[in-house]
Amino acid sequence: MNVRIKFFGMIAEAAEKELLIFEDFPGETLGELENTLLERLPQLKRYSYSLALNKKLSDSKTKLEADNEVAVLPPFAGG
C-alpha cells in the first residue's frame, strides 16, 4: 500500500523534508509505519510528536488502508 507522510514545523526541519512517500509499504498499522519511519529518520527520536491518519489524530494500533496520508505533527498549544 502507498503511504504519504507529511512533516510539519520543527519535525519537518529535523527530517529535512516535508514529504516522504512509501510505495508498497508492507505494514498494517500506524505503529509499524512509525517504527519504519524512525529507522529511516532516527533523529526524530529526540522529538515529541503526534501522528494523524487521514487528518485524524490516531494511535499506534490504528489500521492502515490503501492510499493513506499520515501527518507528523509537532507539539501544539491551544486555547
N, C-alpha and C positions, 0 to 999 in steps of 0.2 A: 504494500500500500504506500502511496505517496503522502508525505507529511511536510508541510511548510512550517518553518519555525521562524517567528519574528521576535527580534530582540528590541527592547526599549530602554531609554535612559542610560544610566550608568552600566547596565547589563550589556547594552549594545557596545558601549565603549570598551568594556572588559573583553567581550567576544571579538571585538574588532570587525564587526559586521552587523548588519541589520536584518539579514535574511539568510537562512540555511534551508536547503531542501534535501530531504532524504527520499530517494526514489526506491521503491520496493523495500521499505522498512519491514523487517521480519517480526517485530514485536507486536504484542497485543494490547498493552496497557500504557498509560501515560508514565508510570513508574519505569517501565523498560525503556521508554524513549528518553526519560531524564537520565538514566544510567548511561545510555549510549552517548548522550549529549555531554555528560561530564567526562567521559573517557576521551572524547574528541576535543573538548574545551575545558581542561582541568582548572584553569584559572577561575572558572565560575564557582568553584567550591568555596571561595573566600567571601561570597556574597549571599545575602538573603534575597530571595525572590519568590514569586508566586507563578504558577502555571495556569493559563486559561486555555481551555479546549473549545474551539469554535465560539469564542467570545464569552465563555462562562468559566469562572474560577472552578478548578477541578482538583481532585486529589489523585494520588498515585495509582489507585485501583481502577480509575476510570478507563473503560474500554475504548480503544481507538477504532475508528471506522474509516472507510475509504475517503481519500482526499480531505484529511484533517488540516486545520490550521491551529497551531499552538503559539501562544504569546508567552514570552518570558518577561515578566513584569517586575520592576524594582519595587522596593517598599514604597508605599504612598500613604499620605495622611489625608484624612477627610474631615469635613467639619460642617 
